[in-house]
Amino acid sequence: MNKVVVGAQWGDEGKAKITDLLAADAEVIIRYQGGCNAGHTVVANNKTYKFHLIPSGILYGNKTCFIGAGTVILPESFEKEVNELIEEGIDVSGLKVSPLASITMPYHTEVDGYSEDNAKKGKIGTTKKGIGPTYTDKVARFGLKIEDLYSPEALNEKLDVILPLKNKTLEKVYGLQPYSKECVLALCEKYAEIFRPYVCFDWQEMLENSRKKQILFEGAQGVMLDVDYGTYPFVTSSNPIGGGACTGSGYGPKMIDEVIGVAKAYVTRVGEGPFVTELTDETGDKIREIGHEFGVTTGRPRRCGWFDAVTMRYAVLVGGLTSVALTKIDVFDSFDEIKVCTAYKDTRDGKIYKSYPTNVYIHKYLEPVYETHKGWGEDITGIREYNKLPENAKKYLARLEELLEVPISIVSVGPDREQTIFRG
Ligand code: IMP
């Protein structure tokens, strides 16, 4: 069974732990979109590992971990991540990078930082890792791909087209320093060395040979940050949805058997953008504190709120989810009451939205319609069987399944691999 792991909310749902668990049965793991904007924390062998781009399956030491064509790679960040793993004694011989992946150049990071720092209106709250500008150049056919680093002729020709226009924009629009061709060529030489041990020129053969193997597709960010379906424009610049696994990996849809959407028992978001169930009171603070809700990549405190079944049903639809892995339900162990948003109400005219309204500019007028569930008032972090969960926790899970119309196949009750309940 080939599986895709997708973030079902705004990222940071605990995908890394679920991917890490499912990777045990996979032979090939493919990261299909995004870049080092992602931050995945995995606790294994009593150690905490932080990943940004490299599939966490690398920890197993015997898997092919492929970074696909749909990703964008900041070479220095990739190098740092690989070196840290090597220093920890992790075998990285299975790591492969698609020659078609896009390169984040220093000017992409500079433009991202400039846009964020100088935005008077329309700030996105990006991770400033150059993600948006790299994808912009890719789609504008102005980008550099890893394969260009090993083809001096192509690189030369491309830079002659890219640089004059790029420099004009850097100087005139952003007031930033231009880049000489010599400087970019020197950078590319350095990047070629960084990627040399990992670039997979025979990726077609590798995908062909992997057809009969178990494949795990690893998404980053989440459905609500998808550039086509998320809370646009407050999104990332790629397709975290299940469908993104095809374009980003090089496999067709028939290669996918299951799409597992990872969701927290509550919702968090970093950066700007609408968030109807956001809690700006002490309940939100309590969730943040107990759930340790601070960004892995930027350290920013995450915005916290109640579970939102409106966006989740939408994520089931557009994300193509076949089941849900619910994480961090143990964060509610000390809560007397737990709320779930089942609809939105427009405060202007009382209109009820059961489906997700995609025009985010009306979200400021929306308030959540909640139902309230009783807490279970006990520590569930040691429970390993579904039937042993307190009755109120089971009721809560059953209600979420009813609302989402897909099964909750995995329940996570803590960060460790062992703190997981598999169902069926
Ligand atoms: P970018 O991907 O850096 O361009 O940021 C765009 C939006 O996506 C911002 O709101 C970021 O906070 C958010 N974002 C990007 N990557 C992640 C992630 O891994 N987890 C959560 N939010 C993310």
Residues whose N, C-alpha, C, O or C-beta is under 5 A from the ligand:
A	BS01	IMP	W10 G11 D12 N37 A38 G39 I124 G125 T126 T127 K128 K129 I131 G132 Q221 L225 V235 T236 S237 V270 G271 E272
